[in-house]
Amino acid sequence: MKQIIEDINRVLADWNPIGVPEDIAIDEYKGYVPSLLKSIESREQLVKCLEDILINKLEVDYNPTNKEHSEDLQQICEKIIQVYQTT
């Protein structure tokens, strides 16, 4: 499980939606991994969890009706699912 947490955190740090420096990004998003793991069995729930993180916790300019935003989120969702399934 520790490896899954580290790998998901790496996906979030590489994504870095708030654009913090790389050395900070690895710690910036760790706190969100447990919530993502609770939602990982359902792609729809995982997307909602990521949207909640973006909108309510990170307070970034994310619009789920924006095609670019939505596609970006879907890619991150897919990466998280792949990490979870292969680790």
Contacts in CASP RR format, 6 or more apart in sequence:
PFRMAT RR
TARGET T0000
AUTHOR 0000-0000-0000
METHOD contacts of the structure
MODEL  1
MKQIIEDINRVLADWNPIGVPEDIAIDEYKGYVPSLLKSIESREQLVKCL
EDILINKLEVDYNPTNKEHSEDLQQICEKIIQVYQTT
3 87 0 8 1.000
4 37 0 8 1.000
4 83 0 8 1.000
4 84 0 8 1.000
4 87 0 8 1.000
5 33 0 8 1.000
5 37 0 8 1.000
7 83 0 8 1.000
7 87 0 8 1.000
8 33 0 8 1.000
8 36 0 8 1.000
8 37 0 8 1.000
8 80 0 8 1.000
8 83 0 8 1.000
8 84 0 8 1.000
9 26 0 8 1.000
9 29 0 8 1.000
9 30 0 8 1.000
9 33 0 8 1.000
10 26 0 8 1.000
11 76 0 8 1.000
11 79 0 8 1.000
11 80 0 8 1.000
11 83 0 8 1.000
12 25 0 8 1.000
12 29 0 8 1.000
12 32 0 8 1.000
12 33 0 8 1.000
12 76 0 8 1.000
13 22 0 8 1.000
13 25 0 8 1.000
13 26 0 8 1.000
13 28 0 8 1.000
13 29 0 8 1.000
14 25 0 8 1.000
15 76 0 8 1.000
15 79 0 8 1.000
16 22 0 8 1.000
16 25 0 8 1.000
16 28 0 8 1.000
16 29 0 8 1.000
17 54 0 8 1.000
17 58 0 8 1.000
17 60 0 8 1.000
17 62 0 8 1.000
18 28 0 8 1.000
18 58 0 8 1.000
18 60 0 8 1.000
19 25 0 8 1.000
20 28 0 8 1.000
32 53 0 8 1.000
32 57 0 8 1.000
35 49 0 8 1.000
35 52 0 8 1.000
35 53 0 8 1.000
36 46 0 8 1.000
36 49 0 8 1.000
36 50 0 8 1.000
36 80 0 8 1.000
37 84 0 8 1.000
38 49 0 8 1.000
39 45 0 8 1.000
39 46 0 8 1.000
39 48 0 8 1.000
39 49 0 8 1.000
40 46 0 8 1.000
40 80 0 8 1.000
40 81 0 8 1.000
40 84 0 8 1.000
43 77 0 8 1.000
43 81 0 8 1.000
46 77 0 8 1.000
46 80 0 8 1.000
46 81 0 8 1.000
47 73 0 8 1.000
47 74 0 8 1.000
47 77 0 8 1.000
50 73 0 8 1.000
50 76 0 8 1.000
50 77 0 8 1.000
51 62 0 8 1.000
51 64 0 8 1.000
51 73 0 8 1.000
54 60 0 8 1.000
54 62 0 8 1.000
54 73 0 8 1.000
55 62 0 8 1.000
62 69 0 8 1.000
62 73 0 8 1.000
63 69 0 8 1.000
64 70 0 8 1.000
64 73 0 8 1.000
END
